[in-house]
Amino acid sequence: MERNFGKKRFGNYPREEHEVTCSDCGEKAKVPFKPSPGRKVYCRACWEKHRDAGDL
């Protein structure tokens, strides 16, 4: 018997990914969410750079 203590399991279905263009470097990237129009979206490297600088 598996107990999940009321937590949802997220690994049972393919994760939907959306292709975006990074707002900083212009590289193509995939993100696990649908970006809002007019909002900046970053690739992983640029996101980490902004996160470490406290810009996010």
VOPAGU-2260 file (C-alpha; in pm, 1 decimal, decimal comma):
REM VOPAGU-2260
SITE   aa  ch    i         X         Y         Z
SITE  MET   A    0       0,0       0,0       0,0
SITE  GLU   A    1     135,7     339,2     -97,9
SITE  ARG   A    2      77,0     634,9     131,1
SITE  ASN   A    3     113,2     984,2     -11,0
SITE  PHE   A    4     -23,3    1174,8     290,6
SITE  GLY   A    5    -255,1    1389,3      79,2
SITE  LYS   A    6      17,8    1511,9    -155,1
SITE  LYS   A    7     -40,9    1514,4    -527,7
SITE  ARG   A    8     186,4    1303,9    -743,7
SITE  PHE   A    9     332,8    1501,2   -1030,7
SITE  GLY   A   10     535,9    1229,8   -1202,1
SITE  ASN   A   11     254,0    1035,0   -1364,8
SITE  TYR   A   12     208,4    1245,3   -1676,9
SITE  PRO   A   13     431,0    1424,2   -1927,8
SITE  ARG   A   14     516,1    1777,8   -1825,8
SITE  GLU   A   15     394,8    2040,1   -2071,1
SITE  GLU   A   16     678,7    2263,6   -2188,0
SITE  HIS   A   17     664,3    2588,4   -2382,9
SITE  GLU   A   18     940,5    2717,3   -2608,0
SITE  VAL   A   19    1046,2    3075,1   -2531,3
SITE  THR   A   20    1319,0    3319,6   -2626,8
SITE  CYS   A   21    1530,8    3438,2   -2333,1
SITE  SER   A   22    1476,5    3808,1   -2260,3
SITE  ASP   A   23    1849,2    3854,6   -2186,2
SITE  CYS   A   24    2056,4    3647,3   -2426,9
SITE  GLY   A   25    1801,6    3568,7   -2698,8
SITE  GLU   A   26    1861,2    3191,2   -2682,1
SITE  LYS   A   27    1571,4    2949,0   -2723,9
SITE  ALA   A   28    1467,4    2769,8   -2406,4
SITE  LYS   A   29    1183,7    2553,1   -2277,0
SITE  VAL   A   30     991,6    2637,0   -1961,5
SITE  PRO   A   31     735,6    2427,1   -1768,1
SITE  PHE   A   32     474,8    2706,9   -1767,2
SITE  LYS   A   33     288,7    2920,4   -2018,3
SITE  PRO   A   34     452,1    3265,3   -2003,8
SITE  SER   A   35     231,4    3569,1   -1953,3
SITE  PRO   A   36     235,0    3816,9   -2243,2
SITE  GLY   A   37     467,7    4111,3   -2181,7
SITE  ARG   A   38     655,6    3939,1   -1900,2
SITE  LYS   A   39    1028,4    3865,3   -1918,7
SITE  VAL   A   40    1127,7    3500,2   -1945,3
SITE  TYR   A   41    1483,8    3375,1   -1902,2
SITE  CYS   A   42    1680,9    3065,0   -1997,6
SITE  ARG   A   43    1822,3    2866,6   -1705,1
SITE  ALA   A   44    2163,5    3039,5   -1710,9
SITE  CYS   A   45    2018,0    3392,1   -1719,0
SITE  TRP   A   46    1753,8    3302,6   -1459,0
SITE  GLU   A   47    2028,1    3183,0   -1222,2
SITE  LYS   A   48    2225,3    3502,6   -1288,6
SITE  HIS   A   49    1923,6    3719,8   -1201,2
SITE  ARG   A   50    1832,0    3503,2    -901,6
SITE  ASP   A   51    2183,8    3525,7    -757,7
SITE  ALA   A   52    2183,9    3903,9    -807,3
SITE  GLY   A   53    1847,7    3932,5    -626,9
SITE  ASP   A   54    1668,5    4073,3    -931,6
SITE  LEU   A   55    1382,9    3821,8    -921,5
